[in-house]
């Protein structure tokens, strides 16, 4: 069994719990013999890294792909000894939930007839979409629901999302390049 160590930075409170759940599942799907060790994510609001030395101190995720490419280059220059990748969910972490909405039907407060809409990539307010598709007295809450939904998310369906496929690819590079533990 090999140990796969992953550290990450996230933007929102809900992602602090949800991202490790999702990463452990992705690692297990890529290589069931790997033991993922995912550190508690560091949370940094996107604005905190824009200033001088902000990225080097936080190595965090912000909102658009062009910036992600520049951030990755800066991060790799600051720590060439580490495998560093910046993966940005398409608009929001919840966009991955919408890409695989059918797998989340009936989970937490979500409608039991939930389906991925044809225009899912064009939805600008993914959190709002999940709230609108909640039933009963409870409504979708990132801090309360993200980790549970990440646990139930169908990883194959989520790969409809280009940004989720990038996450998968980057985790796969880490898993494949990690030496077996002694």
Secondary structure as GFF3:
##gff-version 3
##sequence-region A 1 182
A	DSSP	beta_strand	2	6	.	.	.	ID=ss1
A	DSSP	beta_strand	9	10	.	.	.	ID=ss2
A	DSSP	alpha_helix	13	30	.	.	.	ID=ss3
A	DSSP	beta_strand	34	38	.	.	.	ID=ss4
A	DSSP	beta_strand	42	43	.	.	.	ID=ss5
A	DSSP	three_ten_helix	46	49	.	.	.	ID=ss6
A	DSSP	alpha_helix	54	58	.	.	.	ID=ss7
A	DSSP	alpha_helix	65	78	.	.	.	ID=ss8
A	DSSP	alpha_helix	94	99	.	.	.	ID=ss9
A	DSSP	three_ten_helix	101	104	.	.	.	ID=ss10
A	DSSP	three_ten_helix	120	122	.	.	.	ID=ss11
A	DSSP	alpha_helix	126	132	.	.	.	ID=ss12
A	DSSP	alpha_helix	142	152	.	.	.	ID=ss13
A	DSSP	alpha_helix	155	158	.	.	.	ID=ss14
A	DSSP	alpha_helix	162	177	.	.	.	ID=ss15
###
